[in-house]
């Protein structure tokens, strides 16, 4: 794989981020990859106003992975309740399964561990996403059994096509972090 470069998003990146995140999770294009939620949810996957706040707030970073200046992947990493939070993980559908996502996850963990000295990384995953959960488990994440309700009625998170959606929290200790 050619070298990926990582950088933090700036407000001017928001339109490209919305397009990338949408392509990875919604509509027909997302079905090229394995992270699609198109069978579970319609509507938007990311709200541009929320994205802008995440870019600007303290201890929050939208990471971009690029090759030759072309956006390939993104993720949100932030401090939340004394641990890292990993979310909005998106890889271009035509590149999924090629190592870009693994590199992005490793970079997010590096930020939380080395820059912010956080002891663990957490995330929420829709609990029926077995293949996605298995991806994270292979990378050291553990299913905590802690469930959170899906925000039905809040279209910033999409329009559900089913009534059994909920989140599960996954967590991974970050070796070498100093709490």
N, C-alpha and C positions, 0 to 999 in steps of 0.2 A: 504494500500500500504506500502510495506517495505520502509525503509528510503532511500531517494535519497541523494547522495552527489554531490556537485558541485565543479568543479575546472576549472582553465584556461588551455586551450590547449597549448602544446609545439610542436615544429617542428616534433618530433617523432610521434605525433598523426595524422599527415596529411593523411597517407594511410587509417587509420580507419575512419577518417572524410569523406574522399572522398567516401568510400564505404557506410557509413551511409547516407550521403546526396543523393547519387545516388539511393540507395534502397528506399528512401522515395518519390522520385519524378519521376524516370525514369524506364521504362521497366516493365515487368510483375510482378516482386516482389512488385513494388510500388502500384499495383492495389489491394493488400491486405489491404491497408490503404485508407483513404479518402483524403489524400493530394496529390495524384498522379497528375502529369502533363503529363503523358504518352500519352494522347489523343491530347495534344496541342504541345508537344515538344519532339524531339529526341535529341541524343547527350549528352554531359556532362552537369551537373547542377552546378558544381563547378570546378574552375581551381586551381590546386595545387599551382601554383606560386602566384596567388592572395591570396589564403589561407595563404601561408607563410608570405606574406607581412602584412596581417591583424593580424596575430599572433604577429608580431614583432613591429608594429607601436604603437605610443603613443595613449592613450585614445581609445584603441580598444582591445576587448577581445573576443576570441572564448570560449564560456562557454560549458562545458561538464556536462551532468547529467549521473551519474553512480550508479549502485547498485551492491555491492560486486565486484567492479572493472570492471564491464561489462558496456561498453558504450551503453546508451539507447537513448540519445538525445543530440542535440547541437544547438547552436544559436550564431550568431555574434551580439555583442552589441558594439557600438562605439559612440563617440561624432561626430556630424555632424551639422555644422551651428548652434551651440548653443543648440541643442537638442540631445537626445539619438536617435540612429538609430538601429532598430532591423531587422535582416535579417538572411538568411541561416538557418531558423528554421526547424529542422528535428527531427522526432521521428521514431524509428524503426516501420515499418508498422504493425507488429503484436502486438504492444503496443498502437497504436493510439486509442484515445477515452477512455483511462484508467487513465487519470490524470497526466501523465508524462509531457505532453506538457503544461498544465496549470501551473505546478510547474516550468518548465523552463522559461516560459514567466514571471512569478512572480519574479524569480531570476534575470532575465535580467532587469526588471523594478527596482528592488532593487539596482542593481549596478548603473544604471543611476541616480536614485533619491538620494540614500544614500551615495554612494562613490564619484560620480562625481557632485552631486548637480545640475543636469539638470532639467529644468522645465517641459519637455514633452518627450514623446517617439514617434518616427515616423517610418513608414515602407512603403514599396511599395509592392503592391499586384496586380497581373494580374487582371484587372477589371472585367473579366468574371467569376472569381472564386467565385461565389455567396456564396457557403457553407463556404468557408474559410473566406470570408469577414464577414459573419454572426457570425462566431466563435469569431473574433476580436471585433466586435460590442458588443457582449454579455460581453466582458471583458473591456468595456469602451472606445474602440477606435471609432473615428468618421471619416466617409468618408469626406474628404475635398473637393472633386470635382476637385482637381488638378490632371491632367493627365500628364504622361510622356511617351514618345515613347518607344516601345520595341526596343532593339538594334539588329534589323534585320541585318544579315550579319556578326555578331560577334559571332562565334561559341563557345566562352567561356561561353555564356549564353544559349546554346542549338541551335538546328536546328528546327525552327518553322514548324508546320504542317498546319498552317492557317495564313491568312494575316491580322487578325483583333486584334492582341494582343497589349495591351498597359498596362501601370501601372497606378494605382491610389494611391495617398498618403493617408494613414490613420494616425491619430494622437490621442494621449491620454495625458491629463495633468497628471503630476506625483505629487499627493498631498504630501505636506510636503517638496518638493524640495525647496532649496534656490537658486535662480538664481544669 
